[in-house]
Amino acid sequence: MEPQTASAGAARAAIETVFRLESPRVIAGVARVVRDIGIAEELAQDALVAALERWPRDGVPDNPGAWLMATARHRAVDLVRRRETYARKLAEIGRSLPDAAPPEEPADPDDIDDDLLRLVFTACHPVLSAEARTALTLRLLGGLTTAEIARAFLVPEATVAQRVVRAKRTLATRGVPFEVPRGPDREARLGSVLDIIYLIFNEGYAATAGDDLLRPALCEDALRLARVLSALMPREPEVHGLTALLEFQSSRTAARTAPDGTPVLLKDQDRRRWNRLLITRGLTALARADPAAPGRYVLQAAIAACHAQAFTYEETDWPRIAALYGRLAARAPSPVVELNRAVAVSMAEGPGPALEIVDALAAGPALRGYHLLPSVRGDFLHRLGRTAEARAEFERAASLAGNARERDLLVRRARECG
């Protein structure tokens, strides 16, 4: 390969990586100027095209994220100035367009100057259906393609594309403001916002697709947003529950992959690498939640706390975890919760009773195509000595996995069955 070609290829790879990491911030920052999420995404794409043209020739800038943001914002300002319909908005925001960073703390304790949080609340407006909110947020904040979202939710790619396009059009035609609402409007959207923040975190914690298991930037963004909400809404137990859950989950990050990026299962993780500061923060957040009538995020945080407080895998209080999953299944029933309950039951009572739960799930359509179902079933079968069946389940799980690292792990587990 010629040196110039190699350099151009390296620049293109850098552009793709940087844009996947930085696009949520760029879109959020530009949306603050143009007040339209669809236009903001188009301008972010324009900045990407500019990078593809210039970086292979001029080199990757020292701060590529800031370069993309500046390029997109300059185009946003030009667009605002060109369109007469934006004349009033230009008069309102023209003086605030210089690149000076906004103050870290808002002057009004009930207000907040955070573009990503504005983007989340806007994408969670009740004019959109739950499916549209999810697709739009994963597209804008998760950086997922329509194909990746479709694979994650087991729906046709065209369906996801239509949801995203219609969602952006609805927000624009209904004039939904790009803001963090106050009072009753904020409370009405809170449940959706918490779900979306958790969805963003999960995409970073176990990427739907790609070559890497983790996308740390997404986890960091989700955790920061949860912390901001905790300060903004200190009397909302579920906000503290979600914050605690993300603190606990984030504490394991360093131990979840080997140096080569291979996933490390929970039972094999070196718990000395778990972040004790984040665990302490999680326990503090969980203590602020209301234990009398816990919601689903408080219950999930309580489950995560059981893992976080066990210094070895063998010390884990599996009966308590199984009981908490039972309460969670009653509070917020879902096939995924039931699958997780099965794992806890397998540790508390043995793989036999747990296999009955999983077989009932496998008989229904809800988790058909979900790679973790055959993965969990394969584990139970392997522990029961039914290795040939276990191997088939691990092979099926590998065929369904979209993430390369997860797929490699499942293939390896299939081989271990002999």
BAVOKE-583902 format. One line per 4 residues: their letters; for each residue x, y, z of C-alpha. Coordinates in Angstrom, 1 decimal, m for minus. Layout:
! BAVOKE-583902
a	X Y Z | ... .
! end
This chain:
! BAVOKE-583902
mepq	0.0 0.0 0.0 | 1.3 3.4 m0.9 | 2.1 5.7 2.1 | m0.3 8.4 0.8 .
tasa	m3.1 5.8 0.5 | m2.4 4.4 4.0 | m2.5 7.9 5.4 | m5.8 8.7 3.7 .
gaar	m7.2 5.4 5.0 | m6.0 6.2 8.6 | m7.7 9.6 8.3 | m10.9 8.1 7.1 .
aaie	m10.9 5.6 10.0 | m10.3 8.4 12.5 | m13.1 10.4 11.0 | m15.6 7.5 11.3 .
tvfr	m14.5 6.9 14.9 | m14.6 10.6 15.9 | m18.0 11.2 14.3 | m19.6 8.2 16.0 .
lesp	m18.3 9.5 19.4 | m18.9 13.2 18.9 | m22.1 13.4 16.7 | m24.5 13.5 19.7 .
rvia	m22.8 16.6 21.1 | m22.5 18.2 17.6 | m26.2 17.6 16.9 | m27.2 18.9 20.3 .
gvar	m25.0 22.0 20.0 | m26.3 22.9 16.5 | m29.9 22.2 17.5 | m29.5 24.9 20.1 .
vvrd	m28.9 27.4 17.3 | m31.3 26.2 14.6 | m34.0 24.9 17.0 | m34.7 21.9 14.6 .
igia	m33.3 18.4 15.3 | m33.7 17.3 11.6 | m31.7 20.3 10.3 | m29.2 19.9 13.1 .
eela	m28.5 16.3 12.0 | m28.1 17.4 8.4 | m25.6 20.1 9.4 | m23.6 17.6 11.5 .
qdal	m23.5 15.3 8.4 | m22.3 18.4 6.4 | m19.4 18.7 8.9 | m18.6 15.0 8.4 .
vaal	m18.4 15.5 4.6 | m16.1 18.5 5.2 | m13.9 16.4 7.4 | m13.8 13.6 4.7 .
erwp	m12.6 16.2 2.2 | m10.0 18.0 4.4 | m8.6 15.6 7.0 | m7.0 13.2 4.5 .
rdgv	m5.3 16.2 2.9 | m4.5 18.4 5.9 | m4.2 15.8 8.7 | m6.5 15.1 11.6 .
pdnp	m6.8 18.2 13.9 | m5.6 18.1 17.5 | m9.1 18.4 18.7 | m11.3 16.7 16.1 .
gawl	m14.5 16.9 18.1 | m14.1 20.7 18.5 | m13.4 21.0 14.7 | m16.6 19.2 13.8 .
mata	m18.6 21.3 16.3 | m17.1 24.6 15.0 | m17.7 23.6 11.4 | m21.3 22.6 12.0 .
rhra	m22.0 25.7 14.1 | m20.6 28.0 11.4 | m22.9 26.4 8.8 | m25.8 26.7 11.2 .
vdlv	m25.1 30.4 11.6 | m24.9 30.8 7.9 | m28.2 29.0 7.4 | m29.9 31.1 10.1 .
rrre	m28.7 34.3 8.4 | m29.8 33.2 4.9 | m33.3 32.4 5.8 | m35.7 35.2 6.4 .
tyar	m37.9 32.9 8.5 | m35.0 32.8 11.0 | m34.6 36.6 11.2 | m36.3 36.8 14.6 .
klae	m34.3 33.9 16.0 | m31.1 35.5 14.7 | m31.9 38.7 16.6 | m32.5 36.7 19.8 .
igrs	m29.4 34.5 19.6 | m27.0 36.5 17.4 | m25.1 37.9 20.4 | m24.6 34.5 22.0 .
lpda	m23.1 32.8 19.0 | m19.4 33.4 19.8 | m17.5 30.2 20.8 | m17.2 31.1 24.4 .
appe	m18.2 28.2 26.6 | m21.5 28.5 28.5 | m21.2 28.7 32.3 | m20.8 25.4 34.0 .
epad	m23.6 26.2 36.6 | m26.9 27.8 35.6 | m27.9 30.9 37.3 | m31.4 29.6 38.0 .
pddi	m31.3 26.5 40.2 | m34.4 25.2 38.3 | m32.8 25.7 34.9 | m29.9 24.0 33.3 .
dddl	m27.6 24.8 30.4 | m26.9 21.4 28.9 | m27.5 20.8 25.2 | m27.5 17.0 25.4 .
lrlv	m30.2 17.1 28.2 | m32.2 19.4 26.0 | m31.9 17.0 23.1 | m33.1 14.1 25.3 .
ftac	m36.1 16.0 26.6 | m37.0 17.2 23.1 | m36.8 13.7 21.7 | m39.0 12.5 24.5 .
hpvl	m41.8 14.9 23.8 | m45.3 13.3 24.2 | m46.2 14.2 20.6 | m44.0 11.2 19.6 .
saea	m44.9 7.6 20.1 | m42.7 5.5 22.4 | m41.2 3.6 19.4 | m40.4 6.9 17.7 .
rtal	m38.7 8.3 20.8 | m36.5 5.3 21.1 | m35.6 5.2 17.4 | m34.9 8.9 17.2 .
tlrl	m32.7 8.9 20.4 | m30.7 5.9 19.4 | m30.1 7.5 16.0 | m29.1 11.0 17.4 .
lggl	m27.5 10.2 20.8 | m26.5 6.6 20.3 | m25.0 7.2 16.8 | m26.6 3.9 15.6 .
ttae	m27.5 3.4 12.0 | m31.1 2.5 11.0 | m29.9 m1.1 10.3 | m28.4 m1.4 13.8 .
iara	m31.5 m0.1 15.5 | m33.7 m2.4 13.3 | m31.5 m5.4 14.3 | m31.7 m4.5 18.0 .
flvp	m35.5 m4.3 18.0 | m36.2 m7.1 15.5 | m38.1 m4.8 13.1 | m37.6 m4.1 9.4 .
eatv	m35.0 m1.4 8.6 | m37.6 0.5 6.6 | m39.8 0.7 9.7 | m37.0 2.3 11.7 .
aqrv	m36.2 4.8 8.9 | m39.8 5.8 8.7 | m40.1 6.3 12.5 | m37.0 8.5 12.5 .
vrak	m38.1 10.7 9.6 | m41.6 11.1 10.9 | m40.4 11.9 14.4 | m38.1 14.7 13.2 .
rtla	m40.9 16.0 10.9 | m43.4 15.9 13.8 | m41.1 17.8 16.1 | m40.6 20.5 13.4 .
trgv	m44.2 20.9 12.3 | m45.5 21.0 15.9 | m43.0 23.6 16.9 | m41.6 21.6 19.8 .
pfev	m39.2 23.9 21.7 | m35.6 22.7 22.1 | m35.5 23.0 25.9 | m35.6 21.2 29.3 .
prgp	m39.2 21.9 30.4 | m40.2 22.9 33.9 | m42.9 22.0 36.4 | m45.6 19.5 35.3 .
drea	m44.2 19.2 31.7 | m40.9 18.1 33.1 | m42.5 15.5 35.4 | m44.7 14.2 32.6 .
rlgs	m41.7 13.5 30.4 | m39.5 12.2 33.1 | m40.3 8.5 32.7 | m39.4 8.6 29.0 .
vldi	m36.3 10.5 29.7 | m35.1 8.0 32.2 | m35.8 5.1 29.8 | m33.8 6.9 27.1 .
iyli	m30.8 7.6 29.3 | m30.8 4.0 30.3 | m31.0 3.0 26.7 | m28.1 5.2 25.8 .
fneg	m26.0 3.7 28.7 | m26.8 0.2 27.6 | m25.7 0.8 24.1 | m22.4 2.0 25.5 .
yaat	m22.2 m0.8 28.0 | m22.9 m3.6 25.5 | m22.8 m2.2 21.9 | m25.5 m3.6 19.6 .
agdd	m23.1 m3.8 16.7 | m19.5 m3.1 15.8 | m16.1 m4.6 16.7 | m15.9 m3.3 20.3 .
llrp	m18.0 m4.5 23.3 | m17.9 m1.1 25.0 | m18.6 2.5 23.9 | m17.3 4.3 27.0 .
alce	m18.3 7.8 25.7 | m22.0 6.8 25.6 | m21.8 5.4 29.2 | m20.1 8.6 30.4 .
dalr	m22.8 10.8 28.7 | m25.6 8.8 30.2 | m24.1 8.8 33.7 | m23.5 12.5 33.6 .
larv	m27.1 13.2 32.4 | m28.4 11.0 35.3 | m26.3 12.9 37.8 | m27.6 16.2 36.4 .
lsal	m31.2 15.0 36.7 | m30.5 13.9 40.3 | m29.5 17.4 41.2 | m32.3 18.9 39.2 .
mpre	m35.0 16.7 40.7 | m33.8 15.6 44.1 | m37.3 14.4 45.2 | m37.8 11.8 42.4 .
pevh	m36.8 8.4 43.7 | m36.5 6.8 40.3 | m34.0 9.5 39.2 | m31.8 8.4 42.1 .
glta	m32.5 4.8 41.3 | m31.3 5.2 37.7 | m28.2 7.2 38.8 | m27.3 4.5 41.4 .
llef	m27.8 1.7 38.7 | m25.5 3.5 36.3 | m22.9 4.2 39.0 | m22.8 0.5 39.9 .
qssr	m22.7 m0.7 36.2 | m20.0 1.8 35.4 | m17.9 0.6 38.3 | m17.2 m2.7 36.5 .
taar	m16.1 m1.2 33.2 | m12.3 m1.8 33.6 | m12.8 m5.4 34.4 | m15.3 m6.3 31.7 .
tapd	m12.8 m6.7 28.9 | m9.4 m8.3 28.6 | m6.5 m6.3 27.2 | m7.3 m7.5 23.7 .
gtpv	m11.0 m6.4 24.0 | m12.3 m9.9 24.7 | m15.4 m9.8 27.0 | m14.8 m11.2 30.5 .
llkd	m17.8 m12.8 32.1 | m19.0 m11.6 35.5 | m17.8 m14.7 37.4 | m14.3 m14.3 35.9 .
qdrr	m13.8 m10.6 36.5 | m11.1 m9.3 38.8 | m13.1 m7.4 41.3 | m10.1 m5.5 42.5 .
rwnr	m10.4 m3.6 39.3 | m14.0 m2.5 40.1 | m14.1 1.2 40.8 | m14.9 1.6 44.5 .
llit	m15.5 5.3 44.3 | m18.4 4.7 41.8 | m19.7 1.9 44.0 | m19.8 4.4 47.0 .
rglt	m21.5 6.9 44.8 | m24.1 4.3 43.8 | m24.8 3.3 47.4 | m25.3 7.0 48.3 .
alar	m27.7 7.5 45.4 | m29.6 4.4 46.3 | m30.0 5.6 49.8 | m31.7 8.7 48.5 .
adpa	m34.4 6.7 46.8 | m37.6 5.7 48.5 | m37.3 2.0 49.6 | m40.9 1.9 50.8 .
apgr	m42.4 1.7 47.3 | m39.5 1.1 44.9 | m39.9 1.6 41.2 | m38.1 m0.5 38.6 .
yvlq	m34.9 1.5 38.5 | m34.6 1.4 42.3 | m35.1 m2.4 42.2 | m32.5 m2.8 39.5 .
aaia	m30.1 m0.6 41.4 | m30.7 m2.8 44.5 | m29.8 m5.9 42.4 | m26.7 m4.2 41.1 .
acha	m25.8 m3.2 44.7 | m25.8 m6.9 45.6 | m23.2 m7.6 43.0 | m21.2 m4.5 43.9 .
qaft	m20.9 m5.4 47.6 | m19.8 m9.0 47.0 | m16.0 m9.1 47.1 | m16.1 m12.5 45.2 .
yeet	m18.5 m14.2 42.9 | m19.1 m16.9 45.4 | m20.2 m14.4 48.1 | m23.0 m13.0 45.9 .
dwpr	m26.3 m13.1 47.6 | m28.2 m14.9 44.8 | m31.3 m15.7 46.8 | m31.8 m11.9 47.5 .
iaal	m31.1 m11.1 43.8 | m33.7 m13.8 42.7 | m36.2 m12.3 45.1 | m35.6 m8.7 43.8 .
ygrl	m36.0 m9.9 40.3 | m39.3 m11.5 41.4 | m40.4 m8.1 42.7 | m39.2 m6.4 39.5 .
aara	m41.1 m8.8 37.4 | m44.3 m8.0 39.3 | m43.6 m4.3 39.1 | m42.5 m4.1 35.5 .
pspv	m43.0 m7.4 33.8 | m41.0 m8.1 30.6 | m39.4 m11.1 28.9 | m35.9 m9.7 29.5 .
veln	m36.6 m9.3 33.2 | m37.8 m12.9 33.3 | m34.6 m14.0 31.5 | m32.5 m12.3 34.1 .
rava	m34.6 m13.8 36.9 | m33.9 m17.2 35.4 | m30.1 m16.5 35.7 | m30.5 m15.6 39.4 .
vsma	m32.7 m18.6 40.0 | m30.0 m20.9 38.4 | m27.5 m19.6 40.9 | m29.8 m19.7 43.9 .
egpg	m31.6 m23.0 43.2 | m29.7 m24.7 40.4 | m30.0 m24.8 36.6 | m32.9 m27.2 36.5 .
pale	m35.6 m24.8 37.8 | m34.1 m22.0 35.8 | m34.3 m24.0 32.6 | m38.0 m24.3 33.0 .
ivda	m38.3 m20.5 33.1 | m36.2 m20.2 29.9 | m38.0 m22.9 28.1 | m41.3 m21.1 28.7 .
laag	m39.7 m17.9 27.2 | m38.4 m19.8 24.2 | m41.8 m21.1 23.5 | m43.1 m17.6 23.0 .
palr	m42.4 m15.1 20.3 | m41.1 m12.1 22.4 | m37.4 m13.0 22.5 | m37.2 m14.8 19.2 .
gyhl	m34.0 m13.5 17.6 | m32.6 m12.2 20.9 | m29.2 m13.8 21.1 | m29.0 m13.8 25.0 .
lpsv	m31.9 m16.3 25.2 | m30.1 m19.2 23.5 | m26.9 m18.0 25.3 | m28.5 m18.4 28.7 .
rgdf	m30.2 m21.6 27.8 | m26.9 m23.0 26.6 | m25.2 m22.1 29.9 | m28.0 m24.0 31.8 .
lhrl	m27.7 m27.0 29.5 | m23.9 m27.1 29.9 | m24.2 m27.0 33.7 | m26.7 m29.9 33.5 .
grta	m24.2 m32.0 31.4 | m26.3 m31.8 28.2 | m23.3 m30.6 26.2 | m24.5 m31.4 22.7 .
eara	m27.6 m29.3 23.2 | m25.6 m26.6 24.9 | m23.2 m26.4 21.9 | m26.2 m26.0 19.5 .
efer	m27.6 m23.2 21.7 | m24.3 m21.3 21.8 | m23.9 m21.7 18.0 | m27.4 m20.3 17.5 .
aasl	m26.7 m17.4 19.9 | m23.5 m16.6 18.0 | m25.4 m16.5 14.7 | m27.8 m13.9 16.2 .
agna	m25.3 m11.7 17.9 | m24.6 m8.4 16.2 | m21.5 m7.5 18.2 | m18.3 m9.1 17.0 .
rerd	m16.8 m9.5 20.5 | m19.9 m11.2 21.8 | m20.1 m13.4 18.8 | m16.5 m14.5 19.3 .
llvr	m17.2 m15.3 23.0 | m20.2 m17.4 22.1 | m18.3 m19.3 19.4 | m15.6 m20.0 22.0 .
rare	m18.2 m21.3 24.5 | m19.6 m23.6 21.8 | m16.2 m25.1 21.2 | m15.7 m25.6 24.9 .
cg	m18.7 m27.9 24.8 | m16.7 m30.4 22.8 .
! end
